[in-house]
Amino acid sequence: MTAASAEPTVVYPARLVRTMDPAAPTAAAVAVRGDRFRAVGTVEELMQYPGAVLDERYAESVLLPGFVEAHSHAGTGNVWKGVYVGYVDRVDPHGAHWPGCTSIDDVVSRLQEADAAAEDPAAPLIAWGLDPIYFREEALTAAHLDRVSTTRPLCVNHASGHAYTVNTAALERCGVDDDSTTEGVGRGADGRLTGELHEFTAMALVSDIAAGNDLLSVDATALENFGQNAVNTGTTTVTDLGSKLLMDDAGVALYRDAVGEGFPARVDVFHFAAGVGPVSKTLAEDAKRLITLQESSTDSLRFGNVKLMLDGTLQGFTARVRAPGYYGDQSNGIWNVTPEEFHRAFETFHIAGLLVHVHCNGDQASQLFLDTLERILTDHPRPDHRHTCTHAQMATPAQYRRMAALGACANIFSNHIHQWGDQHMDLTMGPDRARRNNAAATATRLGVPISLHSDSPVTPLGPLTTAMHGVTRRTLTGRVMGEHERIDAETALTAVTIGGAYMLKRDAEVGSIEPGKLADLAVLAEDPLDTAPEDWAGIRILGTVVGGRHFGSNVQRNP
């Protein structure tokens, strides 16, 4: 008797199994042996397999492939160390509900409460999730934060992760004054500092107080929380899309120690190689190290992928956009890396055979991605590279045609439509260009492989909700932003399962329920395709199965 046949084949009946495999789209049960799917079919069929045993724990549930989140950050589990001051309600990894701060006074009040509760009067107070674009009458500034404390440094991380607002004590402790010439340092009409620091060069000025709980900060507790957040949302494969730890042995050990046997999700870690701080002077050596790490990857922990970042954010007016520019004729945004540095980094990692995902919010950034990719592929042809334009928020039809021609993918930020769609129509892009924002229907029609993502913690992790936004394209106030860019329900579910797996080069392992693939499942209380898409956010996520191991949600509804 072989070792494989000695393992039982566990048959899980369900109210419905939806496989996302066109060869067998639905089934009544799924069979798992060890950490792999063995078969799908009827209970009667599957019980004929050698060693079959029946497990009816999911008999009343709906089983889907575990969702794949191809753009998230492990800092999702870390930002909650700080004080949440975002505009929308959020649910933390432990299931606690946090109401949004819908005014500057709300933000200040919550920070005052945190300041009063802090044990150390000198320790910096960190907050996160601020959405200044919601406060049209005035921006949160150092003057507001000085109402919280004039002695304790305060740093408020914006929801985008691309800006801070700090108080006067923070500026003084870090030596930032009116003589600063760094791009991105905010100033008022009088030329004085406002406390706003846009993009990473300016944000680095206060790194001494701000480090430790932003979306790029990772520790063992963050990874543990990240894993539970994945379970709560039915997500079995997540990304840490931008780690600064992989060039250090201790950083690699952190991931290996945390993401081992029994961790409730698979984690794909991307090295953040350009766009946050100076570009490495040893790119070729960095690539060799990533190849070595890639060779040591496991089914649970994947190394060897690269993140590059070109521009900023639309809602912060730091994304790079082409003519006709921003709706209010604001100045164009900020490059986080020069085109020359971007080409050098992209080319190095492409030649090394590594997968590269590039942050492009504005259409000028998407254009630079495509121009650079075409130049690199002309000089260094490589089949099936699957380099990805991530966010692709303002990518045009012509740019999507080029993505298809060049073999690129687009990871589309559909959550942005809901969270900032009103602002894009009214403030950043205007009604015409905004309806073309995150154009999933155009990308699909033109043959570009897509996924949909949350960029968690920028918006909440939750692929089913992310898929909903791709179908409904409804903003916070219920307006439809771009009726003709809606995708259908099945396309949206495909995007957050096999679509995400494809652009991570994991579609042979995860993303659908097929014999031989890793046994990853999302356990739902209702069938999304038998539920109105606008109600998907209310579908209860009961838990996940990862490699045959069972994990339970600790929240009552999909956040």
Secondary structure as GFF3:
##gff-version 3
##sequence-region A 1 559
A	DSSP	alpha_helix	3	6	.	.	.	ID=ss1
A	DSSP	beta_strand	9	18	.	.	.	ID=ss2
A	DSSP	beta_strand	26	33	.	.	.	ID=ss3
A	DSSP	beta_strand	36	41	.	.	.	ID=ss4
A	DSSP	alpha_helix	43	46	.	.	.	ID=ss5
A	DSSP	beta_strand	52	54	.	.	.	ID=ss6
A	DSSP	beta_strand	62	65	.	.	.	ID=ss7
A	DSSP	beta_strand	67	68	.	.	.	ID=ss8
A	DSSP	three_ten_helix	74	77	.	.	.	ID=ss9
A	DSSP	three_ten_helix	79	81	.	.	.	ID=ss10
A	DSSP	beta_strand	83	84	.	.	.	ID=ss11
A	DSSP	beta_strand	90	91	.	.	.	ID=ss12
A	DSSP	beta_strand	97	98	.	.	.	ID=ss13
A	DSSP	alpha_helix	104	117	.	.	.	ID=ss14
A	DSSP	beta_strand	125	130	.	.	.	ID=ss15
A	DSSP	three_ten_helix	132	134	.	.	.	ID=ss16
A	DSSP	alpha_helix	142	145	.	.	.	ID=ss17
A	DSSP	beta_strand	154	158	.	.	.	ID=ss18
A	DSSP	beta_strand	163	166	.	.	.	ID=ss19
A	DSSP	alpha_helix	168	173	.	.	.	ID=ss20
A	DSSP	beta_strand	185	187	.	.	.	ID=ss21
A	DSSP	beta_strand	193	198	.	.	.	ID=ss22
A	DSSP	alpha_helix	199	203	.	.	.	ID=ss23
A	DSSP	three_ten_helix	204	206	.	.	.	ID=ss24
A	DSSP	alpha_helix	207	210	.	.	.	ID=ss25
A	DSSP	alpha_helix	220	232	.	.	.	ID=ss26
A	DSSP	beta_strand	235	243	.	.	.	ID=ss27
A	DSSP	alpha_helix	249	258	.	.	.	ID=ss28
A	DSSP	beta_strand	266	274	.	.	.	ID=ss29
A	DSSP	alpha_helix	283	295	.	.	.	ID=ss30
A	DSSP	beta_strand	301	309	.	.	.	ID=ss31
A	DSSP	alpha_helix	339	351	.	.	.	ID=ss32
A	DSSP	beta_strand	355	360	.	.	.	ID=ss33
A	DSSP	alpha_helix	363	379	.	.	.	ID=ss34
A	DSSP	beta_strand	388	391	.	.	.	ID=ss35
A	DSSP	alpha_helix	397	406	.	.	.	ID=ss36
A	DSSP	beta_strand	409	412	.	.	.	ID=ss37
A	DSSP	alpha_helix	415	423	.	.	.	ID=ss38
A	DSSP	pi_helix	424	428	.	.	.	ID=ss39
A	DSSP	alpha_helix	430	434	.	.	.	ID=ss40
A	DSSP	alpha_helix	440	445	.	.	.	ID=ss41
A	DSSP	beta_strand	450	452	.	.	.	ID=ss42
A	DSSP	alpha_helix	463	472	.	.	.	ID=ss43
A	DSSP	three_ten_helix	483	485	.	.	.	ID=ss44
A	DSSP	alpha_helix	489	494	.	.	.	ID=ss45
A	DSSP	pi_helix	495	499	.	.	.	ID=ss46
A	DSSP	alpha_helix	500	503	.	.	.	ID=ss47
A	DSSP	beta_strand	521	524	.	.	.	ID=ss48
A	DSSP	three_ten_helix	528	530	.	.	.	ID=ss49
A	DSSP	three_ten_helix	533	538	.	.	.	ID=ss50
A	DSSP	beta_strand	541	546	.	.	.	ID=ss51
A	DSSP	beta_strand	549	552	.	.	.	ID=ss52
###
